[in-house]
């Protein structure tokens, strides 16, 4: 557990520092230009900095569960059956592979949230993933309130990055 916490902290720290080491790369990203254009409203600059805690906290959660899904894919044997059964999908594939794939998606999602790389797409995927988890597991999960809060955070980020479109 301690090693996982350390690994997540190091990964998030490295990605955060990369924004300062390679500002040209991050400045070239479409969502980054929206917030750093000198001709834009000062409110956009304030919005950029106010989004930082939201992006970091969501990225931390996705990184945590992504690493956990990669380290312990056997948890998907039980959860995956319930999930797919509620969706009405019959399967004959290895659910541990699905768990690993979800872990990879969650880690990539956390990196996208931290770097701002396609932030609008990342927030859309985060919102869809959390909404699907809530819909399927709302009765089975004692963490409904936590998941609802995460969904609200992801939805807020989506609305801000897409301009509410």
PEMO-V595106 format. One line per field, one symbol per residue. phi: phi as a letter, one per 30 degrees, with the letter a starting at -180 (. if undefined). A space follows every 10 residues. Layout:
phi->???
//
This chain:
phi->.dddeddddd dddddddedc dbddddddde dddeccdddd dddddddedd dedddddddd dddedddddd dbdddddddd ddeddddicc bbcddddddd ddeddddddd dddddidhdd dddddddddd ddddddcddd cdcedddddd dddddddddd dciid
//
